[in-house]
């Protein structure tokens, strides 16, 4: 998932049912792309060559003997909290409101959370900002992090925020090199047994070589996208933010494009890599203890979202309705992004912490106990 997943503008209503009341509700998503633009993109896709699946030899597996309902929560794009801590060096890491509100949610509602980290900050935010990396994170809160290891983990995401789609055409070495650097620094400042084994690659798509590298590094399960695939024919107008140039650079045979848009989605056509399945396979894993095991690579894949529950895409008043519209599945995953916590970010949301607490309380009130995503896979 990505930082620029939030564009203030026209909202699109997604109809959903509230499981507790049986009523239909509209949940406004903070996205913007006009219907006419989406129609034009659909028409352009229809003219492209449709491709078959990247993963052909697989089986659906299921973890057994998990009593009751479980929930998982993760936050992508995490780096600025480390920069803040390194600069201000508070007595306790929990004095930083970003970490403090997560601890509060854990103490009140049993939250467990995975923070998916960048190894370094980016030049996009200034030349000096780009100098900061996890190497600069002090280890003075190591004991506090170790005391939180039952509910807090740090996960692999990307070397840094840019370029977009960093792993779409990645080599095996690209991924292993970044994993090794990241886990080395996390274990230095936070101690052992705090690195998550469920992976959401930054922006999602991962090359086949990259998926194998993740497995070899110890990842238990990898995020997967869904839907039909089309051959990218060089029409850059289908893709936003200059993404096409990234797709074209060192292009892998499995690299393609797919329709990911929903009502009003601002990125309706996106790139996909090897970690992509047709919808019917992905749906078998969404909200369940199921996953897809790829016999070719040995990699496990799973849907990491429920649809419409990424908190930075929701206004505070709609969080509960968005959570409820998915019913009450056996394994409920929801997410957000770090950057919306920060005032200097263009999509700053002053009610960031409150939205987290409302969502986690909804889980608690509906009988969920938190787990890590990797706990749903053997």
C-alpha positions in Angstrom: 0.0 0.0 0.0 1.1 3.6 -0.6 1.3 7.1 0.8 -0.6 8.7 -2.0 -3.7 6.6 -1.4 -5.7 9.6 -0.3 -7.0 12.4 -2.6 -9.5 14.9 -1.2 -12.3 15.5 -3.7 -15.6 14.0 -4.8 -16.5 11.0 -2.6 -18.0 7.8 -3.9 -20.6 5.9 -1.9 -20.2 2.2 -1.4 -23.3 0.4 -0.2 -22.8 -2.0 2.7 -24.9 -3.9 5.2 -24.5 -3.5 8.9 -24.3 -7.0 10.4 -25.7 -6.0 13.7 -28.8 -4.3 12.5 -29.3 -5.8 9.0 -29.8 -2.3 7.5 -28.0 -1.1 4.4 -25.6 1.7 4.8 -23.6 4.0 2.5 -19.9 4.3 3.4 -18.2 7.3 1.8 -14.7 6.7 0.7 -12.2 9.5 0.5 -11.2 8.9 -3.1 -11.6 10.8 -6.3 -11.8 9.8 -10.0 -14.7 10.6 -12.2 -17.0 8.0 -13.7 -16.1 9.3 -17.2 -12.4 8.7 -16.5 -13.1 5.2 -15.2 -15.3 4.4 -18.2 -12.6 5.5 -20.6 -10.0 3.3 -18.8 -12.4 0.3 -18.9 -12.8 0.8 -22.6 -9.1 0.9 -23.1 -8.5 -2.3 -21.1 -11.1 -4.1 -23.2 -8.9 -3.5 -26.3 -5.8 -5.0 -24.7 -4.7 -8.6 -24.7 -6.1 -10.5 -21.7 -3.5 -12.7 -20.0 -3.8 -15.9 -18.0 -2.9 -16.3 -14.4 0.7 -16.1 -13.2 0.2 -18.8 -10.6 -1.1 -22.0 -12.1 -0.1 -24.9 -9.8 -1.5 -24.2 -6.4 -3.7 -25.5 -3.6 -6.0 -23.9 -1.0 -4.8 -24.6 2.5 -6.4 -23.9 5.8 -5.1 -23.4 9.3 -7.2 -25.5 11.8 -8.0 -25.3 15.5 -8.2 -21.5 16.0 -11.0 -20.9 18.5 -13.2 -17.9 18.0 -12.8 -14.8 15.8 -9.5 -13.1 15.2 -8.6 -9.7 13.8 -5.3 -8.3 12.5 -4.2 -4.7 12.0 -1.2 -3.3 10.2 0.2 0.1 9.3 2.2 0.7 6.2 4.9 3.2 5.3 6.4 3.6 8.7 9.6 5.6 9.0 8.8 9.1 10.4 8.1 7.9 13.9 11.7 6.6 14.0 13.0 9.9 12.7 11.1 11.7 15.5 12.3 9.4 18.2 15.9 9.8 17.0 15.6 13.6 17.1 13.7 14.1 20.3 14.8 11.1 22.3 12.0 11.0 24.8 12.4 9.1 28.1 9.8 6.5 26.8 9.1 5.6 23.2 5.4 5.6 24.2 5.6 9.3 24.8 5.4 9.7 21.1 1.7 10.0 20.3 1.9 7.7 17.3 3.2 4.8 19.3 1.4 5.9 22.5 -2.1 5.6 20.9 -1.3 2.1 19.7 -0.2 1.1 23.2 -3.5 2.7 24.5 -5.5 0.6 22.0 -3.6 -2.5 23.1 -4.3 -1.9 26.8 -7.9 -1.0 26.3 -8.9 -3.4 23.6 -6.2 -6.0 23.1 -4.7 -4.6 19.9 -1.8 -6.3 18.2 -0.2 -4.4 15.4 2.3 -4.8 12.6 4.3 -1.7 11.5 5.6 -2.2 8.0 8.7 -0.1 7.7 10.8 1.8 5.2 14.5 1.3 5.7 15.1 5.0 4.9 13.3 8.3 4.4 13.1 9.8 0.9 14.6 12.8 -1.0 11.0 13.7 -1.9 10.7 15.2 1.6 14.0 17.1 1.3 17.7 16.4 0.8 18.4 16.1 4.6 15.4 13.9 5.1 16.9 11.4 2.7 19.9 11.0 5.0 17.8 9.3 7.7 17.7 5.5 7.9 17.0 2.9 10.5 20.7 3.0 11.3 20.0 6.3 13.0 17.3 4.9 15.2 18.7 4.7 18.8 18.5 1.5 20.8 17.7 3.2 24.1 14.0 1.9 24.0 15.0 -1.7 23.3 13.7 -2.9 26.6 10.3 -1.2 26.0 10.0 -2.7 22.6 10.9 -6.2 24.0 8.3 -5.8 26.7 5.7 -5.2 23.9 6.8 -8.1 21.7 3.5 -10.0 22.3 1.5 -7.2 20.6 3.9 -5.2 18.4 6.0 -6.3 15.4 7.9 -4.6 12.6 7.6 -5.8 9.0 9.3 -5.6 5.6 7.9 -3.0 3.2 10.5 -1.2 1.0 13.9 0.4 0.9 12.2 3.8 0.9 9.0 5.4 -0.3 10.0 6.1 -3.9 10.0 4.9 -6.6 6.4 3.7 -6.7 6.1 0.0 -7.4 9.6 -0.7 -6.1 9.3 -4.5 -6.4 7.4 -4.8 -9.6 10.5 -5.9 -11.5 12.8 -6.7 -8.6 15.6 -9.1 -8.6 16.1 -11.8 -6.0 19.0 -9.8 -4.6 17.0 -6.5 -4.5 14.6 -8.1 -2.0 17.1 -10.1 0.0 19.4 -7.2 0.4 16.7 -4.9 1.7 15.2 -7.6 4.0 18.6 -8.3 5.5 19.3 -4.6 6.1 15.9 -4.0 7.6 15.8 -6.9 10.0 19.4 -6.2 11.1 18.5 -2.7 12.2 15.1 -3.7 13.8 16.8 -6.4 15.9 19.4 -3.9 16.9 17.0 -1.3 18.2 14.1 -3.5 19.2 15.6 -6.8 20.0 14.9 -10.4 18.8 11.5 -11.9 17.8 10.0 -8.6 16.7 10.1 -9.0 12.9 6.9 -9.9 11.2 6.7 -12.8 8.8 3.7 -11.5 6.8 4.7 -9.2 4.0 2.8 -6.4 2.3 5.2 -5.1 -0.4 5.1 -1.4 -0.9 2.4 -0.7 -3.5 1.7 -4.4 -3.6 3.2 -6.0 -6.7 6.2 -8.3 -6.3 8.2 -10.1 -9.0 8.5 -13.9 -9.0 12.1 -13.7 -8.0 11.1 -11.3 -5.2 8.4 -13.7 -3.9 11.0 -16.5 -3.8 13.4 -14.2 -2.0 10.8 -13.3 0.6 10.1 -17.0 1.3 13.8 -17.8 1.6 14.2 -14.9 4.0 11.6 -16.4 6.2 8.3 -14.8 5.2 5.3 -17.1 5.9 2.7 -15.3 3.7 2.6 -12.5 1.1 -0.1 -10.1 0.1 -1.9 -10.8 -3.2 -3.8 -8.7 -5.6 -6.8 -10.0 -7.6 -8.6 -9.8 -10.9 -8.1 -10.2 -14.6 -4.7 -9.4 -16.1 -4.0 -7.5 -19.3 -0.8 -7.0 -21.2 0.6 -3.5 -20.8 1.1 -2.2 -24.3 2.9 1.1 -23.6 -0.2 3.2 -23.2 1.0 5.4 -20.3 -2.3 7.2 -20.0 -3.9 4.2 -18.2 -1.6 4.7 -15.2 -1.2 7.6 -12.8 1.9 9.3 -11.3 4.3 8.1 -14.0 3.9 4.5 -12.9 4.3 3.3 -16.5 8.0 4.2 -16.5 8.5 2.0 -13.4 6.7 -0.9 -15.1 8.8 -0.6 -18.2 12.2 -0.5 -16.3 13.8 -4.0 -16.3 10.3 -5.4 -17.1 9.7 -9.0 -16.0 7.5 -11.4 -18.0 4.9 -11.5 -15.2 4.5 -7.8 -15.1 1.0 -6.7 -16.3 -1.9 -4.4 -15.4 -5.2 -5.0 -13.8 -8.4 -3.2 -12.7 -8.3 -2.5 -9.0 -10.8 0.3 -8.9 -14.0 0.5 -7.0 -16.5 3.3 -6.8 -14.5 6.5 -7.1 -11.1 4.8 -6.8 -8.3 7.3 -7.8 -6.0 4.5 -9.0 -8.4 2.4 -11.0 -5.8 0.7 -13.2 -2.7 -0.6 -11.4 0.4 -2.7 -12.1 0.5 -6.3 -10.9 3.4 -8.7 -10.5 3.7 -12.4 -9.8 1.7 -12.1 -6.5 -1.7 -11.9 -8.4 -4.6 -14.3 -8.5 -8.0 -14.4 -10.2 -10.7 -13.1 -7.9 -12.3 -16.5 -7.1 -9.1 -17.8 -5.6 -8.4 -14.6 -3.6 -11.9 -14.6 -2.3 -11.4 -18.0 -0.7 -8.8 -16.4 1.5 -10.4 -13.1 2.4 -11.6 -13.0 6.0 -10.6 -16.7 6.6 -7.9 -18.9 7.9 -7.3 -20.1 4.3 -4.4 -19.2 2.1 -3.1 -20.1 -1.4 0.1 -22.2 -1.5 2.0 -21.9 -4.8 3.6 -25.3 -5.5 6.0 -23.7 -8.1 7.7 -21.3 -5.8 6.6 -22.6 -2.3 5.2 -19.2 -1.5 2.0 -18.7 0.5 -0.4 -15.9 -0.6 -3.4 -14.4 1.1 -5.8 -11.4 0.9 -4.7 -8.9 3.5 -7.8 -6.7 3.3 -11.6 -6.9 3.7 -12.5 -4.1 1.3 -13.2 -0.5 2.4 -11.5 -0.7 5.8 -8.3 1.2 5.2 -8.7 3.8 7.9 -7.0 6.7 6.0 -9.7 6.3 3.3 -12.5 6.9 5.8 -13.9 9.8 7.7 -14.2 9.2 11.4 -18.0 9.2 11.3 -17.9 6.3 8.8 -15.4 4.0 10.4 -17.9 1.9 12.3 -20.1 1.5 9.3 -17.2 0.5 7.1 -16.1 -2.1 9.6 -19.7 -3.5 9.9 -20.3 -3.7 6.1 -18.1 -6.8 5.9 -20.1 -8.8 8.4 -18.2 -10.7 11.0 -15.8 -13.1 9.3 -13.5 -15.5 11.2 -10.3 -13.5 10.5 -10.8 -9.8 9.9 -7.8 -7.7 8.6 -7.8 -3.9 8.5 -5.1 -1.3 8.0 -3.9 2.3 7.6 -0.8 4.3 6.8 1.6 6.2 9.0 1.8 9.5 7.1 -1.7 10.7 7.7 -0.7 11.1 11.4 1.7 14.0 10.4 0.7 17.6 10.0 3.3 18.3 7.3 1.8 15.6 5.0 -0.6 16.8 2.4 -3.3 14.4 3.5 -2.9 15.0 7.2 -5.9 13.7 9.3 -6.1 15.3 12.7 -8.5 12.5 13.9 -5.9 9.7 13.0 -5.6 8.3 16.5 -9.3 8.5 17.2 -10.0 6.5 14.0 -7.7 3.8 15.2 -9.3 3.6 18.6 -12.8 3.5 17.1 -11.9 0.7 14.7 -10.2 -1.4 17.4 -13.0 -0.9 19.8 -15.4 -2.1 17.2 -13.5 -5.3 16.9 -13.4 -5.7 20.7 -17.1 -5.0 21.0 -17.9 -7.6 18.4 -15.9 -10.4 20.1 -12.7 -10.3 18.1 -9.3 -11.0 19.7 -6.2 -9.6 17.8 -3.5 -11.8 16.3 -0.8 -11.2 13.7 -1.5 -12.0 10.0 1.2 -14.8 10.0 -0.8 -16.5 12.8 -3.5 -17.4 10.3 -1.0 -19.5 8.2 0.9 -22.7 9.1 
